[in-house]
Amino acid sequence: MKILQKFAIATAATTLLLGLSGCTGLSSQERSTVIGAGAGAIGGAILTGGSPLGTVGGAAVGGVIGHEVGR
């Protein structure tokens, strides 16, 4: 089970990095929102042991924080 969680986290991080490469046309605030949501999703997944609710909640909180920081 631990191997599956580590694989899921590594896959999420890789997907985030590859997805951010398509963000060249975004404004600074939009980019901060996307980065915050991705980081929040990874953090939420880690803190809740891979719970989908924790991942989505982390993404939402991270997106809001990233949006505010990007102002």
Backbone torsions as a table, in degrees:
resi	resn	phi	psi	omega
1	MET	NA	-39.9	179.3
2	LYS	-63.4	-37.0	179.4
3	ILE	-65.1	-40.0	178.9
4	LEU	-64.4	-40.4	178.4
5	GLN	-65.0	-43.7	178.8
6	LYS	-64.1	-38.7	177.7
7	PHE	-65.0	-41.0	179.8
8	ALA	-65.1	-40.4	178.7
9	ILE	-67.0	-43.5	178.4
10	ALA	-63.9	-38.9	178.1
11	THR	-66.0	-41.4	178.6
12	ALA	-64.1	-42.2	179.0
13	ALA	-64.7	-41.7	178.4
14	THR	-64.9	-42.9	178.1
15	THR	-62.2	-40.6	177.9
16	LEU	-61.1	-47.2	-179.2
17	LEU	-64.6	-41.6	178.1
18	LEU	-68.2	-36.9	178.7
19	GLY	-67.2	-35.0	179.6
20	LEU	-69.2	-21.0	178.9
21	SER	-67.6	-20.0	177.5
22	GLY	-90.2	8.3	-175.6
23	CYS	-99.5	27.5	-175.4
24	THR	-69.9	-26.0	-178.8
25	GLY	-90.3	6.1	-177.2
26	LEU	-85.9	152.0	174.5
27	SER	-73.4	170.7	-179.6
28	SER	-61.8	-40.5	-179.5
29	GLN	-68.2	-41.1	178.6
30	GLU	-64.7	-40.5	178.5
31	ARG	-63.7	-42.0	178.0
32	SER	-62.7	-37.6	178.4
33	THR	-64.0	-45.4	-179.5
34	VAL	-64.9	-44.3	179.5
35	ILE	-64.1	-42.2	178.2
36	GLY	-62.5	-41.5	179.2
37	ALA	-65.1	-41.7	178.9
38	GLY	-65.2	-45.3	179.1
39	ALA	-65.3	-39.3	178.0
40	GLY	-64.6	-38.4	178.5
41	ALA	-64.2	-43.6	178.9
42	ILE	-65.5	-44.6	178.3
43	GLY	-62.4	-42.4	178.6
44	GLY	-63.6	-38.5	178.6
45	ALA	-66.4	-40.8	-179.5
46	ILE	-67.3	-46.6	-176.0
47	LEU	-67.9	-28.8	-177.4
48	THR	-104.9	9.7	178.2
49	GLY	71.7	28.4	177.2
50	GLY	90.4	13.7	179.4
51	SER	-65.8	132.0	178.1
52	PRO	-59.9	-38.4	178.9
53	LEU	-64.8	-41.2	177.5
54	GLY	-65.4	-37.4	179.3
55	THR	-66.6	-46.8	179.8
56	VAL	-66.9	-42.2	177.7
57	GLY	-61.9	-42.2	177.4
58	GLY	-63.6	-38.8	178.1
59	ALA	-64.9	-41.5	179.9
60	ALA	-64.8	-48.1	-179.7
61	VAL	-64.2	-44.2	178.9
62	GLY	-63.2	-37.5	178.0
63	GLY	-64.6	-42.7	178.5
64	VAL	-64.7	-44.6	179.2
65	ILE	-63.8	-44.5	178.4
66	GLY	-61.9	-37.7	178.4
67	HIS	-62.8	-43.6	-178.9
68	GLU	-71.7	-37.0	179.4
69	VAL	-68.9	-32.7	-178.6
70	GLY	-74.4	-4.6	-179.1
71	ARG	-69.1	NA	NA
